[in-house]
Amino acid sequence: MKFEETYLNDNILDALYDMRFEDCTPIQERCIPEILDFHDLIGVAQTGTGKTAAYLLPVLSLLDDGGYPKNAINCVIMSPTRELAQQIDQAMQGFGYYLDGISSVAVYGGNDGNRYDQETKSLKMGADVVIATPGRLISHIKMGNVDLSKVSFFILDEADRMLDMGFYDDILQIAGQLPKEHQTIMFSATMPAKIQQLAKTLLHNPVEVKIAVSKPAEKIQQSAFLCYEAQKNGIIKHLFKTDQLNRVIIFSGKKDKVKEITRELRHQHINCCQMHSDLTQQERDEVMYEFKTGQKDVLIATDIVARGIDIDDIRMVINYDVPHDAEDYVHRIGRTARADRDGVAITLVSEKDMYLFHQIERFLEKEITKLPLPEGLGDAPAYRVEEKKKGRNGRWHSHGNSRRGGEKGKPNRKRSRARGKKNHQNSTKDHQTKTS
């Protein structure tokens, strides 16, 4: 579908034309009409599918059409990390280039007092769109700096990552500040039980849009070592000894393991840095700056950097352990082979992770090459998959729903603009609302 076939208003379409965006991605094609029709929505899609535009474009179009309070916060977008908040803010500037009078502010931690004062000023003046990390927004709420009583759009981006980082209660506290009548939009890469519970709490009769997880780029050379847990450090040492590696990310699902790997690599005099949730925002910024600028050769990290961070020149990704979801595997190794470059992804598969790895191979519909262990490390375990766990297979796949019916063709722009100018709360008589 072309963007011109949607009911996005002319100012948004002009910005998209300047940016040479013509065709909707699948998530955009299915979400934009639903959001324009004021439905609550939950979208299941991985990073890189265009989900930011899927919610920003229709919300900005509606705000630009008018009918919303002046000098008030009309939209709140929640982000798990400062980095993603900054990326959303950048997208906001591009999509909103031709929008007069639509203001925004990004609110996140790790800044000095001057930044906090600037945020406070923008919030009290009523920026139309607030892009915020949960902790920072809670801080402003407690200080009386923000009034959310007129919000019409509440958006949760990467909701699963926010819950992984412990923001469940913060999200509920923020939602409690919203008016009874508002539209809630949630995006998540996965749908664990906690996300389903949050959706039931915050969303009312939501439209569900699921986009199947994309396969990894063909240019990624994927392989694995079958090993015992005690052999992993030896494998890492071998990889760095046989090649002068740089631009490498090593992923582990546990922060304590990240710290352990970092100590081991530094003992081997490898120029590395670490990223995990125990670091302050300022420390995380410094780590990412050092790695992006090449001051550090290797980044050891939890999945906090597996999504939403743009680093184009990663040569190798090493999975120290097997991620628990095929989606997470795709996100991890997707950090390499970007911008038409080649890349390598190596996974260390211990006995306890063999079933998880087997499920990833099933999802990829291919067998990943198993490499022989380096000399001196002993024998590798046999590749065994426990059949008793077969009942968990369903968790590894996301299936797309069929697209809602509707006529294609050139949109009636007058209809779009007239509809957008109606007040959100009174626009559709049959649109049921929820209590936060």
Sequence and secondary structure as in RCSB ss.txt:
>XXXX:A:sequence
MKFEETYLNDNILDALYDMRFEDCTPIQERCIPEILDFHDLIGVAQTGTGKTAAYLLPVLSLLDDGGYPKNAINC
VIMSPTRELAQQIDQAMQGFGYYLDGISSVAVYGGNDGNRYDQETKSLKMGADVVIATPGRLISHIKMGNVDLSK
VSFFILDEADRMLDMGFYDDILQIAGQLPKEHQTIMFSATMPAKIQQLAKTLLHNPVEVKIAVSKPAEKIQQSAF
LCYEAQKNGIIKHLFKTDQLNRVIIFSGKKDKVKEITRELRHQHINCCQMHSDLTQQERDEVMYEFKTGQKDVLI
ATDIVARGIDIDDIRMVINYDVPHDAEDYVHRIGRTARADRDGVAITLVSEKDMYLFHQIERFLEKEITKLPLPE
GLGDAPAYRVEEKKKGRNGRWHSHGNSRRGGEKGKPNRKRSRARGKKNHQNSTKDHQTKTS
>XXXX:A:secstr
 BGGGS   HHHHHHHHHTT  B  HHHHHHHHHHHTT  EEEE  TTSSHHHHHHHHHHHHHHH  S TTS  E
EEE SSHHHHHHHHHHHHHHTTT TT  EEEE SS  HHHHHHHHHHHHHT SEEEE HHHHHHHHHTT    TT
  EEEESSHHHHHHTT HHHHHHHHTTS SS EEEEEES   HHHHHHHHHH SS EEEE       TTEEEEEE
E  GGGHHHHHHHHHHHS   SEEEE S HHHHHHHHHHHHHTT  EEEE TTS HHHHHHHHHHHHTTS SEEE
E GGGTSS   TTB EEEESS  SSHHHHHHHHTTBS TT  EEEEEEE GGGHHHHHHHHHHHTS  EEE   T
TS         GGGGGGGGGG            SS  HHHHHHHHTS GGGS TT      
